[in-house]
Amino acid sequence: MSEADPNAPSRERPAVTRLKLTGFRNYAHLDLALDARPVALFGPNGAGKTNLVEAVSFLGPGRGVRAAGSDAVRRRTPAGPDPVWGVYAEAMTVDGSVSLATGSDPAEPSRRKTKLDGAAATQSALARLFPMLWLTPREDRLWAGSRSDRMRFFDRLVLAGAPDHGAEANAYEKAQRERQRLLDREQDGGRADPSWLDALEAKMAAAGTAMAAARLNALARLQAEIDARPDTAFPKADLALEGVVEARLAEGVSAAEAETGFLEALRKARPRDGAAGRALTGPHRTELTARHREKDQPAADCSTGEQKALVLGLALAQGAAIARARGAAPVLILDEACAHLDVARREGLAEALIDLNAQAWLTGVEAGLFEVFGPSVQRFMVEDGRAGPV
């Protein structure tokens, strides 16, 4: 088992101990009592397993495993959609027991509100108190997919260990959109206020440099965890970030110097970015690369099974790195993670999760997929919007 950093504070293990759903997807009502062990959900396709783990994902930072809006998750019936929906949980967090609730705003059902012990919760607070990682079948071919998908995945890994990363990314994206709107206006013959462009680029440079620094720090911790662990059922990956700001920081320049250099690059690139209709440099253009170490092969050239194993290995290594640094592992959502894994890798996954001491939520069509966990998991059968312990 990975030993926690002796300088890290003692932490409770983040875990849902009670989950209640109302009008969520295909669940009219659900009330589950749980403990901190991993949770295995099994049942036929379409029963509501992914809907249930999506509800859990709404308790952490971000938009959930499907990035769905409030209207999309309302339960549909022949009489029409339910007017409101809600997810409520009693949970252990790194600071102790709390209540977490999220759902549609009765006054404005298309909006989602999240509360922590009855008060409005910020994304940074959720990331600190209830860190979470998830993998879905979408990530099975992550390395052969788009650069943006890889970076969304990696930024989730970063956020689980750096609670302010999401706020910096949001600030960067907002300033980037506003800057492009002004540049587009100039392309249409209008005039953008230079001082406003200066201010927006200053925000982009500050937030973008913070993003790049958090990514590099997370990458270093993750790679160190991968390098230090013994051989397991999951292949080791050699990772790299390819980005302008990340490269400057990796060279050893200070954050202030990197921020100044990025700011100057943004100012010089105004004509080019205006003509292109998008910013062509910055952390939003960064790429994550990976190689299968044993085969010395780019991850994208590996088989589908190997690519899935590489991604699972990264999620498990990041969970261990966070546990080492913060004294507690994040909640893990592994939708269909056992599908297409052979028995040896299912055993390796069970061993890793037990060793990690994390509450993981796993889904699968058959109960037999979770036999390798023995009594270390709590099992629930899901069928037609209902779930019960087995």
ABEGO torsion letter per residue (X at the ends): XBBBBAABBBBBBBBBABBBBBGBEABABBBBBBBABBBBBBEBBGAGAAAAAAAAAAABBEAEAAGBBAAAABBBBAAEBBABBBBBBBBBBAAEBBBBBBEBBAABAABBBBBBGGBBBBAAAAAAABBBBBBBAAAAAAAABBAAAAAAAAAAAAAAABAAAAAAAAAAAAAAAAAAAAAAAAAAGBBBBAAAAAAAAAAAAAAAAAAAAAAAAAAAAAAAAAAABBBBABBBBBBBBBBAAAAAAAAGBBAAAAAAAAAAAAAAAAAAAAAAGBBABEAAABBBBBBBAAAGBBAAABBAAAAAAAAAAAAAAAAAAAAAAAGBBBBBBBBGAABGBBAAAAAAAAAAAAAAGBBBBBBBABAAAAAAAEAABBBBBBBGGBBBBX
